[in-house]
Amino acid sequence: MTLTQIHFILALAQHKSFSKAARTCNVTQPTLSNGIFKVEEELQQAIFLRSTRSVTLTQFGESILPSVRSMIEIEKSIHSKAKEFLNPKNVVLQVGISPLVNTKFVILLVSAFKANHKDHEVILVEQDLNGLQEKLVSGELDLIIAPKVSKTPMGNALSIYEEQLYLIDPADRDSLKVEIGDIRDKTFVMVPDSCGLSEITRYILRSTSRDFKEYEGKAMTYQVLVDWSANGLGCAILPKSKIPEGIKKTLITKRSKPIPIFFEAKWRPSQKKIKSFVKHLKTNSEKIYFGLV
């Protein structure tokens, strides 16, 4: 497969339309369609389900989408490093983000930073928690933004925003909020442990001092998690930004107070190149997030 074909896959996954994806990639629709078909032939797996009305990712397609994004980010990173090499005054920042982070918030945050720092390039890389931490330690990433899943204080960490957690429960069509203790007997669908959501879900459910049930299967993405829950396989707990419009959701509370999930930025010691970006986070994160919500 080629990088061009990888771009085709991401464009179709984002737009869910061959014509729109082709326009985004500046190619004809047959060129894009044939390129994706060749990748599916090579992998011997269908990436998309096609119908006369819609285009959706298969379960296999959902599973490879993070790798597709990573390949494109690597390509961007190489181009940016070339720019930095040719122009030493140009600073390239590699920023890793967890899939659980509010995407709109990060884009607004980075756009505001770049508007005032023309000599800085910010490359976003989405990856699971373990991958983010490993790349931060190795120096492949300059800073990461991820959910706080441990109470252990970090020397180079900054809390940047928090988001309320909601319950998707197909059996409840009316409630606007629910106490965590009142849902502990339900069955919960989960994603793999890699993003931090399952760890956070288990933590708040265990705070009820009762065992709880997990559905045996694991959803590969938040969209699949929502679909499974909406179709009665179990309940799901997600931050609001990861729940599609039109899906019934119920605010989760404990002693009548909303239960939040906290997000933080972390970086290595002696990172002078990210000084301006960290200052931007400290000054602007809160107002950008509250402006968004």
VOFIKOL-116139 format. One line per 8 residues: number of its first residue (from 0); for each residue z, y, x negated of C-alpha. Coordinates in steps of 0.1 Angstrom, whole numbers, plus 2048, in hexadecimal, padded with zeros to 3 digits. Each point is the difference from the previous one (the first is absolute). Layout:
BEGIN
NUM> Z/Y/X ~ ...;
***
This chain:
BEGIN
0> 800/800/800 ~ 7FB/824/7F5 ~ 815/820/803 ~ 7E6/80D/818 ~ 806/7E2/817 ~ 826/806/7FD ~ 7FA/823/80C ~ 7EC/7F3/81D;
8> 81D/7E9/80B ~ 81A/81C/7FF ~ 7E9/818/813 ~ 7FA/7E6/81C ~ 825/7F7/802 ~ 808/825/804 ~ 7E5/80A/818 ~ 7FB/7DF/813;
16> 7DC/80A/805 ~ 7E2/7F7/7EB ~ 7EE/820/807 ~ 81E/816/7F7 ~ 808/7EB/7E1 ~ 7DC/803/7F4 ~ 800/826/804 ~ 820/802/7EC;
24> 7F1/7EB/7E4 ~ 7DF/813/802 ~ 7EB/7E0/805 ~ 7EC/7F2/81D ~ 812/7E9/819 ~ 7EC/7E1/7F5 ~ 809/806/7DC ~ 825/801/808;
32> 7FE/7E2/817 ~ 7ED/7EB/7E7 ~ 818/80A/7E4 ~ 81F/7F5/814 ~ 7EE/7E0/80B ~ 7F9/7F7/7DB ~ 825/804/7F8 ~ 809/7EA/81D;
40> 7E7/7E6/7F4 ~ 80F/802/7DD ~ 823/7FC/80C ~ 7F7/7E6/81B ~ 816/813/818 ~ 7F9/819/81C ~ 80F/822/7F9 ~ 7F7/810/821;
48> 7FE/7F4/824 ~ 7E1/810/80F ~ 7F8/805/825 ~ 7E9/817/814 ~ 81D/817/806 ~ 816/7FF/7E1 ~ 805/7F6/7DC ~ 823/7F3/7F6;
56> 80E/7F0/7E1 ~ 806/7DB/800 ~ 822/7F3/7F4 ~ 7EF/7F9/7DE ~ 7F2/824/801 ~ 823/80E/806 ~ 80E/7EB/7E3 ~ 7E7/80E/7E7;
64> 801/824/80B ~ 81C/80B/7E8 ~ 7EC/7F1/7E3 ~ 7E1/812/80C ~ 813/821/800 ~ 80F/7F8/7DE ~ 7DD/7FA/7F1 ~ 7F4/822/80D;
72> 81F/811/7F2 ~ 7FA/7F0/7DE ~ 7DC/80E/801 ~ 80E/823/808 ~ 81A/7FD/7E5 ~ 7E6/7F8/7E6 ~ 7EB/81E/80A ~ 81F/816/7FF;
80> 80B/7F4/7DE ~ 7DD/807/7F3 ~ 804/824/80D ~ 822/803/7F0 ~ 7F2/7F4/7DF ~ 7E3/818/801 ~ 817/81D/80B ~ 823/7FB/7F2;
88> 80D/81D/815 ~ 7F9/7EB/81F ~ 81E/7EB/80A ~ 7FB/7DF/812 ~ 81E/7F3/814 ~ 800/7DC/80C ~ 816/7FE/81F ~ 808/7DF/810;
96> 809/7FE/825 ~ 80E/7E4/815 ~ 7EB/7F6/81F ~ 81F/809/815 ~ 7FE/825/7F6 ~ 7F2/819/819 ~ 7DC/804/7F5 ~ 7FB/822/811;
104> 81F/80D/7EF ~ 7F5/7F5/7DD ~ 7DD/80F/805 ~ 80E/821/80B ~ 819/800/7E4 ~ 7E6/7F9/7E5 ~ 7E7/818/80F ~ 819/81C/7FF;
112> 808/7F8/7DC ~ 7DC/800/7F5 ~ 7F9/820/812 ~ 819/812/7E8 ~ 7F9/7EB/7E1 ~ 7DB/800/7F9 ~ 805/7EF/7DE ~ 810/7E2/810;
120> 7EF/7E1/80E ~ 815/7E8/816 ~ 7F5/7DC/803 ~ 811/7ED/81C ~ 805/7DA/7FD ~ 80E/7EB/81C ~ 813/7E1/7F7 ~ 81E/7EB/809;
128> 823/808/7F3 ~ 800/7E7/7E3 ~ 7DE/80B/7F4 ~ 80A/825/802 ~ 820/7FA/7EC ~ 7EE/7EC/7E6 ~ 7E5/81A/7FB ~ 819/81C/7FF;
136> 813/7EE/7E4 ~ 7E0/7F8/7ED ~ 7F3/823/802 ~ 7E2/7F8/816 ~ 80F/817/81B ~ 811/821/7F9 ~ 814/802/821 ~ 804/7EA/81F;
144> 809/808/824 ~ 810/7E3/813 ~ 81B/7F7/819 ~ 823/7FF/7F2 ~ 80B/7DC/804 ~ 81F/802/7E9 ~ 81F/815/800 ~ 801/7FF/7DA;
152> 7FC/824/7F4 ~ 7E1/806/7EA ~ 801/81A/7E4 ~ 7DD/80C/805 ~ 7FD/7FE/826 ~ 7FC/81A/81B ~ 804/7FB/825 ~ 7E3/810/811;
160> 800/7F7/825 ~ 80D/7E9/81A ~ 7F0/7F1/81F ~ 810/7F1/81F ~ 7FB/7DB/808 ~ 7F2/7F4/821 ~ 7FF/7DF/812 ~ 7E1/7F1/80F;
168> 80C/7E8/81C ~ 7E6/7F4/819 ~ 81C/7F6/818 ~ 80D/825/802 ~ 7E9/818/812 ~ 819/81C/809 ~ 81B/807/7E6 ~ 7FC/81E/7E9;
176> 81C/7F4/7E8 ~ 814/7E1/7FA ~ 820/7F7/7EC ~ 7FA/7E9/7E3 ~ 81C/7E9/80D ~ 7EC/7FB/820 ~ 7E2/7F1/7F0 ~ 810/7E7/7E7;
184> 7F8/7E2/816 ~ 7DB/807/800 ~ 7E6/7EF/7EA ~ 7F0/817/7E6 ~ 7DD/7FE/7F0 ~ 7FF/80A/7DC ~ 7E8/809/7E4 ~ 805/7F1/7DD;
192> 81D/80E/7EB ~ 7EA/813/7E8 ~ 800/822/811 ~ 825/803/808 ~ 7FD/801/826 ~ 80D/7DD/805 ~ 81E/806/7E9 ~ 808/820/813;
200> 7FC/7EE/821 ~ 817/7E4/7F6 ~ 81A/818/7F2 ~ 803/814/821 ~ 800/7E0/815 ~ 81C/7F1/7EB ~ 815/81F/805 ~ 806/7F2/823;
208> 814/7E3/7F1 ~ 7EA/7E7/811 ~ 7E4/7E8/7F6 ~ 7DD/809/80C ~ 7E0/7ED/804 ~ 7E0/805/7EC ~ 7DE/7F4/80C ~ 7F4/7E5/7E8;
216> 7DF/810/7F7 ~ 7FB/820/7EC ~ 7E8/81C/80A ~ 7EB/80D/7E2 ~ 7FE/824/80C ~ 813/818/817 ~ 7E3/800/818 ~ 803/7DA/803;
224> 826/804/804 ~ 7FA/817/81D ~ 7E6/7EA/810 ~ 816/7E1/7FD ~ 81D/812/810 ~ 7EB/810/81B ~ 7F4/7DD/809 ~ 822/7F1/804;
232> 807/7ED/7DF ~ 81F/815/7FA ~ 80E/823/7FB ~ 7F7/816/7E2 ~ 812/81C/7EF ~ 7EA/81C/7F0 ~ 802/824/7F6 ~ 7EF/816/819;
240> 7E2/809/7E9 ~ 7F6/7DC/7FE ~ 7FE/7FB/826 ~ 7DE/807/810 ~ 7FD/819/81C ~ 803/7F0/823 ~ 818/7E5/7F5 ~ 822/801/813;
248> 81C/805/7E7 ~ 826/804/804 ~ 816/814/7E8 ~ 81A/7EA/7EF ~ 823/80F/7FE ~ 822/7F6/7F3 ~ 81E/810/812 ~ 7E6/817/811;
256> 7F2/80D/7DF ~ 7DC/7F8/7F6 ~ 7FD/7E7/7E3 ~ 7EA/80F/7E4 ~ 7ED/7F1/7E3 ~ 802/815/7E1 ~ 7E3/807/7E7 ~ 804/80B/7DC;
264> 7EB/809/7E2 ~ 809/7EF/7DE ~ 7F3/806/7DD ~ 807/7F7/7DC ~ 816/815/7E9 ~ 7EF/81A/7EA ~ 7E2/804/816 ~ 7F6/823/7F8;
272> 7DD/7FD/810 ~ 810/7FC/823 ~ 818/81D/7FD ~ 7EB/816/817 ~ 7FA/7E4/81A ~ 826/7F8/801 ~ 807/825/805 ~ 7E6/800/81C;
280> 811/7E2/811 ~ 823/811/7FE ~ 7F3/821/80F ~ 7E7/7F4/81A ~ 806/7DC/80B ~ 818/809/81C ~ 7EC/81D/810 ~ 7DF/7ED/7FD;
288> 80F/7E1/811 ~ 811/814/81C ~ 7E0/814/805 ~ 7EE/7DF/805 ~ 819/7F1/819;
***
